[in-house]
Amino acid sequence: MSHGCQFNRQEKPMILGFDTESARLIPSNRHLINTVGLTCAGFAWRMPDGVATATIPTIIDGETYKPELEREEANDILTILEGSERFYTWGGMNFDMQVLATVSEQKERTVKLALGEKHWDLHLLFIATNGHFLSLGKAAENLGLKKGTADIKSGALAPQMWADGRYQEVLRYLTNDALMTLLVGEHLSELGHITWNTKGGRESVWTPSDSLSILHWHPEALYDFEWEPSPKWVKTPVDKNNFYDWINR
């Protein structure tokens, strides 16, 4: 959908899967992540007859979209997330919420939302309880879900494709990621675990409640949790501060 999500405000607050796409390539310097801008945001939520998805880009003339989202759209995104019962991200603390804080020009508001109980950053939860990273594709593959679309296999391609006017291809990739994030979150919430396959082909089970109560799965509580040390095979051990230091910059 074009700018202005058509959520039915009469319904009870929804549980959302949420994702964004950057307007520029993500830099290797993590202190510059908040400068990349956003082209679009995607949402997925459960309906009685299945799952619905929606996006926020802004259409200029019916076919062309803005190069990137501006303050008004970013604030609309924050309002939608604030109105949810819960929203899932995969890496929200080290990307989506950082960039939203800059684009919206509402850092205090964004930080409150990013740290709060509504936000389950599933990747942050995985890292805290395992000591290493995992891709969304890996987390979702045993649920029968595939990362990417026929047009885009990696989000790194999305900024240039958007600039080239290939908007619908980027939006399909975005909504697929939001859907995957929702379904991984639902599976964890309802069954308490997901399985994923290691590079060696071994199936591994992730049960975060073995480490901490579901009441402490949001980012503020995770910061106070003693994170699992990184395994020896991880070249650069995980530092929790890398996910939170943007709050004080």
N, C-alpha and C positions, 0 to 999 in steps of 0.2 A: 504494500500500500504506500501511497505517497505520504508526505509529512502529515502527521496527525494520526496516531494509532486509534483504530476504531474499537477499543475495548469497551465492553458493556459494563458500565460503572454500577449497574444494578446487581450484578453478580457478586458473589463473595470474592475477596481478594484471591488472585490466582498465584500459583507456583509457576515461575517462569524459568526457562532456559534463556540465557542472554549472551550475546557475543557482538563484537564490533569488527570493522575492518579499517585499517589505517590508510591515510591518504599518501603516506610516504613510507619507504622501506624502514623497518625498525633498525636503529643504529646499534652498533656493537657496544657503544658506551651507554650503559643503562641509565645514566643521569640525564640523557637526552631523549628518553622514550616519550616523555610528556610533550615533545615538540612535533610529533609526527602527524597530528591531526586525525580526523575520522571522516570517512566517506559515507558510512552507513552503520546502522545498528539493527540487530535482528533479535526477535523474541519468538519463543515457542511455548505453548501451554496446552494443558490437557482439557479437552472438551468431552461431553458425554459420548459422542460418537467418534472420538479419535483425538488427534492432535492438530492444533491450529498454529500457523506461523504468521508473522507480520514483520515489516521492516520500516525503518525511518530513513529514507533519503528524501531530498526535496526536489521535486520536478520543476524545471524552469519553464518549459514550453510544451510539455506533453511527451517529449521523447528524450530531452536532454536533462541531466541532473546536475546539481551544483557540484563543483569540484570537491568540496568537503563541507561537513556540517558546521554550522555556526552556533553562537551562544544560545539562541532561542531553541534550536533543535536539541542541543545538549541538555538544556534545562528540562525540556519535555521528557527526555529519556530518564532523567533523575526522578521526575514526578511519577512516571510509570513504575519505576523500581521501588520507590517509596510506598506506592499504593499496593504493592504485591504482598502476599503472605510470606513468600520466600522467593529468592532468585538464586539460581545456580550459575556460576561461571567456571571456566577452565582457564585459570591464570588471570583472573580479574584483578588481583592485588598487584601483580607486576606488569599489567598492561592496561586493560580496559578502564579501570577506575582512575588510574593515574592520568590517562589522556582526557577522560571526562572532566576531571578536576580543572584541567587547563582550559579546555574548550568552553566549558560552562561558565568559567570565571566564578565558580562557586566551590572553592576548595574546602572550606569548613563543612559545608553541607555534604559534599561528596565523601570526605573522609569519614564522617559520621555514618553514612550509608555503607561505605566499604568495610568498616570494622564491625558493623552491627550484626545483630542476631538474624536479620533477614537474609544476609549474604552468606552463602556457602560457596567458597572458592574451592572446588573439588580438587583442583591440582595442588593448591596449597595444603589441603588436608592430606593428600597422598604424600607429598614431600615431607611433611612434618612427621608422618608415621612410618615412612620407609627410608628417608635419607637420600633419595634420588628422584630424578624427574621421570615422568611418563607422559607420552603424547596422548592427546584425546583419542586419536585413532586406535591406539593400543588399548585404551580403557574401554572403548566401545565395541571392539571387533568381536568379542565373544557374545555380544548381545545381537549380533547379526547386522551391525551397522558399519558403513564404510566412510572413512574420512575422504573429503573431496568430492568432486563431481566429474562428469565426463570432460568438462571444459577446464577445470582448475584442480590440480592435484596438491598445490601448496598455496598457503595464504600469502607467501612472498610475491606471488604473481599478481595479486589482486590490485595493488596500487597502480601499476602500469596499465592493467586491463581497464580499470575505471577511467584513467586518464585518456585511454584510447576509445572511450565510449561504449565499452562492452559491459554495460551496466547490469543487464539481466543475468549474465553469466556470474558476475560477482555476487549478486543478490541470491542466486541459487546456492552458491557456495556458502554464503553467510547463513542462510536459513538452515542449511544442512548442519552446520556447526552448532547453531542454537538448538536444533532438534536433538542432536547427539548429546549435548550437554544436559538438556532436560531429561532424557531417557537414562543416562548414567546416574544422574541425581535421584531420579525416581527409584531406580533399582537399588541404589545404596540405602535410600530412606526406607524402602519397604522390606528389603531382604537382608540388609546389613552388610552386604559384601558384593564385590565383583571379582571376576577372574580375568587374568591377562596372561599372554604368552611371552615368555622371555625370548631373547634372540636365539637361545639354544633350543627353543621349541618346548620348553617345560612350562606347564600351566601353573601359575602362581595365584594364590587367593589373597585378596586384600579385604580385611575386615577391620575398618578403623575403630569400631567400638571395642575391640580388644585392647586398644591403647587409651582411649578416653571416651567419656560419655557423649552421646549425641548432642547434649545440651552445650557442649564446648567445641562444636565443629565450625563456629564462625571465627573470622580472623582475629578479633580482639582476644578471644579466649585462647586461640592457637598460639598467639605470641607468648603467653605465659606458660604454655606447655613445654616440657623438656623434649625437644625434637630428637627423633631417632638419629644417631650418628650415620654419616654416609658410609656405605660399604667401601671396602678397599679398592674395588675396581673403578670407583668414581674418581676421575682425574682431579677435579676441583671440588672439595667438600662443600656441601650446601651451607650457606650462611643466612640464617633467618632474617637478619637485618636488611639484606638486599631486597626483601619483599615489602619492607615497612619504612625504609628511610626516606622515601619520597614524601611521606606525610609531614616531615619536618623541614623539607627543603623549600 
